[in-house]
Amino acid sequence: MKKILLAGYYGFGNLGDEAILEMAINQILEITDRENITVLSGNKEATAKKYNVDTIDRYNVFSIVHRLRSSDALVFGGGSLLQDITSKRSLHYYLFLIRLAKFMNNKVVMLSQGIGPIISENSKRAVRNTLGYIDYMTVRDKHSKEFLERMGMDKNKIFLSTDPVINLRAGEKYRAVNSGRKKVCFSLRNWKNTDVSQKISQVAEKLIESNIECYFIPFYYNEDLELIDEVEKNLKDKAVYYKEKLTTNEAFDIIKGMDVLVGVRLHSLIFAAAANVPFAAVSYDHKVDHFANSVNMNIVCRIDNIDADLLYNVIIDKINNEDEEKKKLSESVAKLRNLTKINYKILKEI
């Protein structure tokens, strides 16, 4: 049986990345046994306990080298790893892993990647010089594919897929609860000097006045909780605030019980789409735009220019046209789920 070292932004409490890891492990288990999987994690104890797999501290180079000596493939499970808009350091970390794995005679496979933005010329040069070491890459949108081709990567090594989180399903304990009122869930994030909490509080206030329940959920716990606290200061006890660390299944089940999700974070939108819950997207990055387009949804506004009245009207429109919205979303998601099959084929190939 082949041994796989699985890499990504795991162990940091980001629900989106944890969902990617969960989906990647599930797919790998279709072709190998659990004891053949090792995960690089920022919190190896928590990851090992949660997923029942062997783990390595992602910053322990000696342990990584030791494991790569006995591994057959380095697999990146998904995400936006090749970009320098949030951190040049993380970009070079992943490029280092790719080169190291190849030096240790491992296959290198990157699955469901969103590529860019890559701003720095040094970063572009480093990426261009490393792409040749990758055996296969699947990307989650056509823009990423085109970007890689412009960077000089062999077209025969690039395949169009989508984010594996689109395959999430409700947990066994999920039970729909009907309070008789419509429900809107918000997944927010701060972005530079924008007044997100103030604008979203205005939207929620109008929804509450329209007898609609409002819920706030953290996707990246360490960052989002502060924003939720700011909203709570404005709305007091008029809304429901989730302040505990949620599992992917818990977050998914909460969203599945909603009528509309208002999302800034990409994976909140993917959770909603997988749950067949219409969403209103507030974009801060091109990856949000690309995903919304892939399920035939429009971006309502950008995070640095939130129009509270427009956002409120879009939410009400989606509630009033719920059946049509869900039908359109369901058809789009079915096509995306079919695209994820290429990931399995490549894993089986290696």
C-alpha positions as CSV (number, residue, x, y, z in Angstrom):
1,M,0.0,0.0,0.0
2,K,1.2,3.5,-0.9
3,K,2.0,5.9,2.0
4,I,0.8,9.5,1.7
5,L,1.9,12.7,3.4
6,L,-1.0,15.1,3.4
7,A,-0.3,18.8,3.5
8,G,-2.3,22.0,3.7
9,Y,-3.3,24.7,6.2
10,Y,-4.5,22.2,8.8
11,G,-4.7,22.5,12.6
12,F,-5.3,26.2,12.9
13,G,-9.1,26.2,13.6
14,N,-10.2,27.4,10.2
15,L,-13.5,25.5,9.5
16,G,-12.9,25.7,5.7
17,D,-9.5,24.1,5.8
18,E,-10.6,21.5,8.3
19,A,-13.5,20.5,6.0
20,I,-10.9,20.2,3.1
21,L,-8.8,17.9,5.3
22,E,-11.9,15.8,6.2
23,M,-12.9,15.4,2.5
24,A,-9.3,14.7,1.5
25,I,-8.9,11.9,4.1
26,N,-12.3,10.4,3.0
27,Q,-11.2,10.3,-0.6
28,I,-7.7,8.9,0.2
29,L,-9.3,6.1,2.4
30,E,-11.0,4.8,-0.8
31,I,-7.6,3.8,-2.1
32,T,-5.5,3.1,1.0
33,D,-5.7,2.3,4.7
34,R,-5.8,4.9,7.5
35,E,-2.4,3.9,8.8
36,N,-0.8,4.9,5.5
37,I,-1.9,8.5,5.9
38,T,0.2,11.1,7.7
39,V,-1.0,14.8,8.1
40,L,1.1,17.9,8.5
41,S,-0.6,20.0,11.1
42,G,-0.2,23.2,13.1
43,N,-1.8,21.3,16.1
44,K,-0.7,17.7,15.6
45,E,-2.4,16.4,18.8
46,A,-5.8,17.9,17.9
47,T,-5.6,16.7,14.3
48,A,-4.6,13.1,15.4
49,K,-7.4,12.9,17.9
50,K,-10.1,14.3,15.5
51,Y,-9.2,12.3,12.4
52,N,-7.5,9.2,13.9
53,V,-4.5,9.6,11.7
54,D,-0.7,9.9,12.3
55,T,0.4,13.5,12.4
56,I,3.6,15.6,12.2
57,D,4.2,19.1,13.3
58,R,4.2,21.1,10.1
59,Y,7.3,23.1,11.2
60,N,9.4,20.1,12.2
61,V,11.6,19.8,9.2
62,F,13.5,16.7,10.6
63,S,10.3,14.8,11.1
64,I,9.1,15.8,7.6
65,V,12.3,14.6,6.0
66,H,12.1,11.3,8.0
67,R,8.5,10.7,6.9
68,L,9.2,11.6,3.2
69,R,11.9,8.9,3.2
70,S,9.2,6.3,3.7
71,S,6.4,8.0,1.8
72,D,5.3,7.6,-1.8
73,A,3.5,10.8,-2.4
74,L,3.1,14.3,-1.0
75,V,-0.6,15.4,-1.5
76,F,-2.0,18.8,-0.9
77,G,-5.7,18.4,-0.2
78,G,-7.0,21.7,-1.4
79,G,-7.1,25.5,-0.6
80,S,-5.4,28.6,-1.8
81,L,-1.8,27.6,-1.1
82,L,0.0,29.2,-4.0
83,Q,-0.7,32.9,-3.3
84,D,1.2,35.7,-1.5
85,I,-1.7,38.1,-0.8
86,T,-2.0,36.9,2.9
87,S,1.6,35.6,3.4
88,K,4.7,35.3,1.4
89,R,6.1,33.0,4.1
90,S,3.4,30.4,3.7
91,L,3.8,30.4,-0.1
92,H,7.5,29.7,0.2
93,Y,6.8,27.0,2.8
94,Y,4.7,25.0,0.4
95,L,7.2,25.5,-2.4
96,F,9.9,24.2,-0.1
97,L,7.8,21.1,0.7
98,I,7.3,20.4,-3.1
99,R,11.0,20.6,-3.8
100,L,11.9,18.5,-0.7
101,A,9.3,15.8,-1.6
102,K,10.7,15.5,-5.1
103,F,14.2,15.3,-3.8
104,M,13.1,12.4,-1.6
105,N,11.6,10.7,-4.7
106,N,7.9,11.3,-3.8
107,K,5.2,12.0,-6.3
108,V,3.7,15.5,-5.8
109,V,0.0,16.0,-6.3
110,M,-1.9,19.2,-5.6
111,L,-5.7,18.8,-5.5
112,S,-8.5,21.4,-5.8
113,Q,-6.2,24.4,-5.7
114,G,-7.2,28.0,-6.1
115,I,-4.1,29.8,-7.5
116,G,-3.2,33.4,-6.8
117,P,-3.1,36.2,-6.4
118,I,0.6,36.2,-6.6
119,I,1.8,39.8,-6.4
120,S,5.6,39.8,-5.8
121,E,7.8,39.2,-8.8
122,N,10.1,37.1,-6.5
123,S,7.1,35.0,-5.6
124,K,6.1,34.6,-9.3
125,R,9.6,33.5,-10.1
126,A,9.7,31.0,-7.3
127,V,6.4,29.5,-8.3
128,R,7.4,29.3,-12.0
129,N,10.6,27.5,-11.0
130,T,8.8,25.0,-8.8
131,L,5.8,24.1,-11.0
132,G,7.9,21.5,-13.0
133,Y,8.3,19.4,-9.8
134,I,4.5,18.8,-9.6
135,D,3.3,15.6,-11.1
136,Y,-0.4,16.5,-11.2
137,M,-2.5,19.4,-10.2
138,T,-6.3,19.9,-10.1
139,V,-7.7,23.4,-9.8
140,R,-11.0,24.6,-8.6
141,D,-11.7,27.2,-11.3
142,K,-10.7,27.9,-14.9
143,H,-9.0,31.1,-14.0
144,S,-6.4,29.1,-11.9
145,K,-5.9,26.7,-14.8
146,E,-5.3,29.6,-17.2
147,F,-2.9,31.3,-14.7
148,L,-0.8,28.1,-14.4
149,E,-0.6,27.7,-18.1
150,R,0.6,31.3,-18.5
151,M,3.2,30.5,-15.8
152,G,4.5,27.7,-18.1
153,M,3.1,24.6,-16.4
154,D,2.6,21.6,-18.6
155,K,-1.1,21.6,-19.7
156,N,-1.2,17.8,-19.5
157,K,-0.6,18.0,-15.8
158,I,-3.5,20.4,-15.0
159,F,-7.1,19.3,-14.6
160,L,-10.2,21.2,-13.7
161,S,-11.9,20.1,-10.5
162,T,-13.6,22.0,-7.7
163,D,-13.4,22.4,-4.0
164,P,-13.9,19.0,-2.3
165,V,-16.0,20.6,0.5
166,I,-18.9,20.7,-2.0
167,N,-19.3,17.0,-1.1
168,L,-20.2,17.8,2.5
169,R,-23.4,16.2,3.8
170,A,-25.5,16.7,6.9
171,G,-24.4,14.7,10.0
172,E,-26.4,11.7,11.2
173,K,-27.7,13.8,14.1
174,Y,-29.1,16.5,11.9
175,R,-32.8,17.3,12.6
176,A,-34.5,20.3,10.9
177,V,-36.1,22.7,13.4
178,N,-38.9,24.9,12.2
179,S,-39.6,27.9,14.3
180,G,-42.1,29.4,11.9
181,R,-39.8,32.3,11.1
182,K,-37.3,32.7,8.3
183,K,-33.6,32.4,9.3
184,V,-30.6,34.2,7.9
185,C,-27.0,33.2,8.9
186,F,-24.0,35.5,8.6
187,S,-20.4,34.3,8.2
188,L,-18.1,37.4,8.3
189,R,-14.5,38.4,8.3
190,N,-12.6,41.6,8.9
191,W,-10.8,43.0,5.9
192,K,-8.3,45.8,6.3
193,N,-10.0,49.0,7.4
194,T,-13.6,48.2,6.4
195,D,-16.5,48.8,8.7
196,V,-18.0,45.3,8.3
197,S,-19.6,45.0,11.7
198,Q,-21.4,48.3,11.4
199,K,-22.8,47.7,7.9
200,I,-23.9,44.1,8.7
201,S,-25.5,45.2,11.9
202,Q,-27.6,47.6,9.9
203,V,-28.7,44.8,7.6
204,A,-29.5,42.4,10.5
205,E,-31.5,45.2,12.3
206,K,-33.7,45.6,9.2
207,L,-34.2,41.8,8.9
208,I,-35.1,41.5,12.6
209,E,-37.6,44.3,12.2
210,S,-39.1,42.1,9.3
211,N,-39.5,39.2,11.8
212,I,-36.5,37.3,10.4
213,E,-34.1,35.5,12.8
214,C,-30.4,36.3,12.5
215,Y,-27.5,34.1,13.4
216,F,-23.8,34.7,13.4
217,I,-21.3,31.9,13.0
218,P,-17.4,31.9,13.2
219,F,-15.5,30.1,10.5
220,Y,-12.0,31.1,11.5
221,Y,-12.5,31.1,15.3
222,N,-9.5,33.2,16.3
223,E,-10.4,36.0,13.9
224,D,-14.2,35.9,13.5
225,L,-15.1,35.9,17.2
226,E,-14.0,39.5,17.7
227,L,-16.2,40.6,14.8
228,I,-19.2,38.7,16.2
229,D,-18.6,40.5,19.5
230,E,-18.7,43.9,17.7
231,V,-22.0,42.9,16.1
232,E,-23.4,41.8,19.4
233,K,-22.7,45.2,21.0
234,N,-24.9,46.7,18.3
235,L,-27.7,44.2,18.2
236,K,-27.6,43.0,21.9
237,D,-29.8,39.9,22.4
238,K,-31.8,40.4,19.2
239,A,-29.7,37.8,17.3
240,V,-28.1,34.4,18.0
241,Y,-24.3,34.2,18.3
242,Y,-22.3,31.0,18.1
243,K,-19.2,31.6,20.1
244,E,-17.9,28.1,20.7
245,K,-15.5,26.3,18.4
246,L,-17.7,24.3,16.0
247,T,-16.9,21.1,14.1
248,T,-17.4,21.1,10.4
249,N,-20.5,18.9,10.8
250,E,-21.9,21.3,13.5
251,A,-21.4,24.3,11.3
252,F,-22.8,22.5,8.3
253,D,-25.9,21.4,10.2
254,I,-26.5,25.0,11.5
255,I,-26.3,26.4,7.9
256,K,-28.5,23.7,6.5
257,G,-31.3,24.9,8.8
258,M,-31.1,28.4,7.4
259,D,-33.1,30.0,4.6
260,V,-30.3,32.3,3.4
261,L,-26.6,32.6,4.2
262,V,-24.8,35.9,3.9
263,G,-21.1,35.0,3.5
264,V,-17.8,36.7,3.2
265,R,-15.6,33.6,3.8
266,L,-15.4,31.3,0.8
267,H,-16.1,28.1,2.6
268,S,-19.2,29.5,4.3
269,L,-20.6,29.9,0.8
270,I,-19.4,26.4,-0.2
271,F,-21.1,24.9,3.0
272,A,-24.3,26.7,2.0
273,A,-24.2,25.5,-1.6
274,A,-23.5,21.9,-0.4
275,A,-26.5,22.3,2.0
276,N,-28.7,23.7,-0.9
277,V,-29.1,27.0,1.0
278,P,-29.2,30.1,-1.2
279,F,-26.5,32.6,-0.4
280,A,-25.7,36.3,-0.7
281,A,-21.9,36.7,-1.3
282,V,-19.9,39.6,-0.1
283,S,-16.5,39.4,-1.9
284,Y,-13.1,40.2,-0.6
285,D,-11.1,38.0,-3.0
286,H,-11.4,36.7,-6.5
287,K,-11.8,33.1,-5.2
288,V,-15.2,34.2,-3.8
289,D,-16.2,35.6,-7.2
290,H,-15.1,32.4,-9.0
291,F,-17.1,30.2,-6.7
292,A,-20.2,32.3,-6.9
293,N,-20.0,32.2,-10.7
294,S,-19.5,28.4,-10.7
295,V,-23.0,28.0,-9.1
296,N,-24.6,30.8,-11.1
297,M,-24.8,33.2,-8.2
298,N,-23.9,36.9,-8.3
299,I,-21.7,38.8,-5.9
300,V,-24.0,41.3,-4.1
301,C,-21.2,43.7,-3.2
302,R,-17.6,44.0,-2.2
303,I,-16.4,44.0,1.4
304,D,-14.9,47.5,1.1
305,N,-18.2,48.9,-0.2
306,I,-21.1,47.1,1.5
307,D,-24.5,48.6,0.5
308,A,-26.7,47.7,3.5
309,D,-30.0,48.4,1.6
310,L,-28.9,46.4,-1.4
311,L,-27.8,43.5,0.7
312,Y,-31.1,43.5,2.6
313,N,-33.2,43.6,-0.6
314,V,-31.2,40.7,-2.1
315,I,-31.8,38.6,1.0
316,I,-35.5,39.3,1.0
317,D,-35.6,38.5,-2.8
318,K,-34.0,35.1,-2.2
319,I,-36.4,34.3,0.6
320,N,-39.4,35.2,-1.6
321,N,-38.0,33.1,-4.4
322,E,-36.8,30.2,-2.4
323,D,-37.9,27.3,-4.6
324,E,-36.4,28.8,-7.7
325,E,-33.1,29.7,-5.9
326,K,-32.8,26.2,-4.5
327,K,-33.5,24.5,-7.9
328,K,-30.8,26.6,-9.6
329,L,-28.3,26.0,-6.8
330,S,-29.0,22.2,-6.7
331,E,-28.4,21.9,-10.5
332,S,-25.1,23.8,-10.3
333,V,-23.8,21.8,-7.3
334,A,-24.5,18.5,-9.0
335,K,-22.2,19.5,-11.8
336,L,-19.5,20.6,-9.4
337,R,-19.7,17.3,-7.4
338,N,-19.1,15.4,-10.6
339,L,-15.9,17.4,-11.2
340,T,-14.4,16.2,-7.9
341,K,-14.2,12.7,-9.4
342,I,-10.9,13.7,-11.2
343,N,-9.2,14.0,-7.7
344,Y,-10.1,10.3,-7.0
345,K,-8.8,9.2,-10.4
346,I,-5.5,11.0,-9.9
347,L,-5.0,9.6,-6.4
348,K,-5.7,6.1,-7.7
349,E,-3.3,6.7,-10.6
350,I,-0.4,7.5,-8.2
